[in-house]
Amino acid sequence: MKRDNKEYFIYGLNNTISLLSSEKYIINSIVIMRDSIALSNEIISSYIKSNESIITVLNKKEFLSKYDYKHTQGIIAFFSGELLKDFNKIEFKNKNICYVIIDQINDPQNLGQIIRTCECAGIDGIILPKHGSVHITNSVLQVSQGAFNNVNLFMVTNINDTIKKLKKDHGFWITGIENSINSQKWYEIDYSDRIGIVFGSEGKGIRRLVKESCDFLATIPMKGSTNSLNVSATISAILFERQRQIDSK
């Protein structure tokens, strides 16, 4: 995998504290607005004392002229490091392993929410395609609310090849979430053991070849006049159904 030398940034007090608590990334610099709540925070204040060389404090006018984002709470952290892990180096040691596989999702807001949901649901990792879906951006990281620090993220060249490898080499079952006449109801699927769950976009769904690689298809029947859920809402329902099944055994 090509080394990631890109610099990212996040803003907000909780996001920054979450980043500082992680040992995965290099903090390049932190910019703080004078008299902001960030300066009065105990964790931030302690970090400033130990890392003065990378801290810049600006007055309010200067800070807002450079970083006119909503809800910054007067702090922005710039960092670098390996956001994406090498999928070929995964060690499959546990029984109940779940990977969320993303196909054709192009909205950064959705991906950020998906990362946050996966972290809350204790998912082992998220597999992203190199082509045809949104990549990791500052917007994605911001929306994840720091969850990216605790979720393994992978980018692969070919989703189908990855699914085949999971099935053949590691004993995974693959379920695609798709509104189809061949789909089972979402709660009828066994999500325990080793499983990969494929989610497509609200508009496009899962690509045909990816769908054909799935062992099962599942859907959440709609009861209202709206015919589909937002993908992040769908993922939340499926992942916590998985957790319910595991907890009930």
C-alpha positions in Angstrom: 0.0 0.0 0.0 1.2 3.5 -0.9 2.3 5.4 2.2 -0.1 8.1 3.3 1.8 11.4 3.7 -1.2 13.6 3.5 -1.9 16.1 6.3 -5.5 16.1 7.7 -7.2 18.4 10.2 -10.1 18.2 12.6 -11.7 20.8 14.8 -13.6 21.0 18.0 -12.8 20.2 21.6 -13.9 16.6 21.8 -12.4 15.7 18.4 -9.1 17.2 19.3 -9.0 15.4 22.7 -9.8 12.1 21.0 -7.0 12.7 18.6 -4.5 13.6 21.4 -5.4 10.4 23.2 -4.5 8.2 20.2 -1.0 7.0 19.5 -1.7 6.3 15.8 -1.0 9.8 14.4 1.6 12.5 14.5 0.3 15.9 15.7 1.9 18.5 13.4 0.4 21.6 14.8 -2.6 22.9 16.8 -4.1 26.4 16.3 -6.1 27.8 19.2 -8.3 31.0 19.5 -7.4 33.2 22.4 -10.0 33.2 25.2 -11.8 30.1 23.7 -13.1 27.3 25.8 -10.3 25.1 24.4 -7.7 27.1 26.4 -9.5 26.5 29.7 -9.7 22.7 29.1 -7.5 20.8 31.5 -6.4 18.2 28.9 -5.6 20.8 26.2 -3.8 23.0 28.7 -1.6 20.1 29.8 -0.8 19.3 26.2 0.1 22.9 25.4 2.7 23.0 28.3 4.4 19.9 27.0 4.3 20.8 23.3 4.6 24.5 23.0 6.6 24.4 19.8 3.6 23.2 17.8 1.0 25.4 19.4 -0.2 28.7 17.8 -2.6 31.0 19.7 -4.4 33.6 17.6 -6.7 36.4 18.5 -10.4 35.9 17.6 -10.3 38.1 14.5 -7.3 36.4 13.0 -8.5 32.9 13.9 -11.9 33.4 12.3 -10.3 35.0 9.2 -8.3 31.8 8.6 -10.6 29.1 10.0 -14.2 30.2 9.5 -15.8 26.8 10.2 -18.8 26.4 12.4 -18.4 24.8 15.8 -14.6 24.9 15.9 -14.8 25.8 19.6 -11.6 27.7 18.9 -9.3 24.8 18.2 -8.0 23.0 15.1 -5.5 20.2 15.0 -3.4 19.2 12.0 -2.0 15.7 11.9 -0.6 13.0 9.7 -0.3 9.2 9.8 -1.6 6.0 8.3 -5.4 6.3 8.3 -5.7 3.2 6.1 -4.4 -0.2 7.1 -3.1 -2.9 4.7 -6.0 -5.4 4.3 -3.5 -8.2 3.3 -1.9 -8.0 6.7 -5.1 -8.7 8.7 -4.8 -11.5 11.2 -8.2 -13.3 11.7 -7.9 -14.7 15.2 -11.4 -14.3 16.7 -14.7 -16.1 16.0 -17.2 -13.2 15.9 -15.6 -10.9 13.3 -17.5 -8.4 11.2 -16.4 -6.2 8.4 -18.6 -3.6 6.8 -18.0 -3.4 3.1 -18.9 -0.1 1.4 -19.9 0.0 -2.3 -20.9 3.2 -4.2 -21.3 5.6 -1.3 -20.2 9.0 -2.4 -21.4 11.3 0.4 -18.7 12.3 3.0 -21.3 12.9 5.6 -22.7 9.4 5.2 -19.2 7.8 5.4 -18.4 9.8 8.6 -21.6 8.7 10.2 -21.0 5.1 9.1 -17.5 5.2 10.8 -19.1 6.5 14.0 -21.8 3.9 13.9 -19.3 1.1 13.3 -17.2 2.2 16.2 -20.2 2.3 18.5 -21.3 -1.2 17.4 -17.8 -2.7 17.9 -17.2 -3.6 14.2 -13.7 -4.9 13.4 -13.2 -2.7 10.3 -14.6 -0.9 7.3 -13.5 -1.9 3.7 -13.6 0.9 1.2 -13.2 0.5 -2.6 -10.5 2.6 -4.2 -12.8 3.5 -7.1 -16.5 4.4 -7.2 -16.9 5.6 -3.5 -15.9 8.5 -1.4 -12.4 8.5 0.1 -11.3 9.5 3.6 -11.4 13.3 3.7 -11.3 16.0 6.5 -15.1 16.2 6.3 -15.4 12.4 6.8 -13.1 12.5 9.8 -15.0 15.5 11.3 -18.4 13.9 11.0 -17.1 10.7 12.6 -16.6 12.6 15.8 -13.2 11.0 16.6 -14.5 7.4 15.9 -11.9 7.0 13.2 -9.3 6.7 15.9 -10.8 3.4 17.0 -12.0 1.8 13.8 -9.7 -0.1 11.3 -10.1 1.4 7.8 -9.0 -0.4 4.7 -9.0 0.6 1.0 -8.9 -2.2 -1.6 -8.6 -2.1 -5.4 -11.3 -4.6 -6.1 -14.3 -5.3 -3.8 -15.1 -8.6 -5.5 -11.6 -10.0 -5.1 -11.7 -9.0 -1.4 -15.0 -10.7 -0.9 -13.7 -13.9 -2.5 -10.6 -13.8 -0.3 -12.7 -13.4 2.8 -14.9 -16.3 1.8 -12.3 -18.7 0.5 -9.3 -18.0 2.7 -10.9 -17.0 6.0 -14.4 -18.7 6.1 -16.5 -15.6 6.0 -20.2 -15.4 5.0 -21.1 -12.3 3.0 -24.5 -10.6 3.3 -25.5 -7.8 1.0 -28.2 -5.3 2.1 -30.4 -4.8 -0.9 -34.0 -4.2 -1.5 -34.7 -7.1 -3.8 -37.4 -9.8 -4.2 -34.8 -12.3 -3.3 -33.9 -10.6 -0.1 -34.7 -12.1 3.3 -35.9 -9.9 6.1 -33.0 -8.3 7.9 -33.6 -10.1 11.3 -33.7 -13.6 9.6 -30.0 -13.4 8.8 -27.5 -14.9 11.3 -24.9 -12.2 11.7 -22.7 -14.0 14.2 -19.4 -15.8 13.5 -17.3 -14.4 10.6 -19.4 -12.1 8.4 -18.9 -9.3 5.9 -21.9 -7.0 5.4 -22.1 -5.1 2.1 -23.9 -1.7 1.9 -24.5 0.3 -1.2 -25.8 3.9 -1.6 -29.4 4.9 -1.1 -29.8 5.6 -4.8 -27.6 3.0 -6.6 -27.5 0.1 -4.2 -24.9 -2.6 -4.6 -23.3 -3.2 -8.0 -24.4 -6.4 -9.8 -21.1 -8.3 -9.6 -20.7 -7.4 -5.9 -24.3 -8.6 -5.3 -23.6 -11.9 -7.1 -20.7 -12.5 -4.8 -22.9 -12.3 -1.7 -24.1 -15.5 0.0 -27.3 -13.8 1.3 -29.3 -10.7 0.5 -31.3 -8.9 3.3 -33.6 -6.0 3.4 -35.4 -3.8 6.0 -39.1 -3.6 4.8 -40.5 -0.1 4.8 -43.8 0.5 6.5 -44.3 4.2 5.5 -44.6 6.0 2.2 -40.8 6.5 2.0 -39.3 3.6 0.1 -35.8 3.6 1.6 -33.7 4.5 4.6 -30.5 6.6 4.6 -27.6 4.2 4.4 -26.2 5.3 7.7 -29.6 4.5 9.4 -29.7 1.1 7.6 -26.2 0.3 8.8 -27.1 1.2 12.4 -30.1 -1.1 12.4 -28.2 -4.0 10.9 -25.1 -3.7 13.1 -27.1 -3.5 16.3 -29.2 -6.4 15.3 -26.0 -8.3 14.9 -24.9 -7.2 18.4 -28.3 -8.3 19.8 -27.9 -11.8 18.3 -24.4 -12.2 19.7 -25.5 -10.9 23.2 -28.5 -13.3 23.2 -26.3 -16.4 22.6 
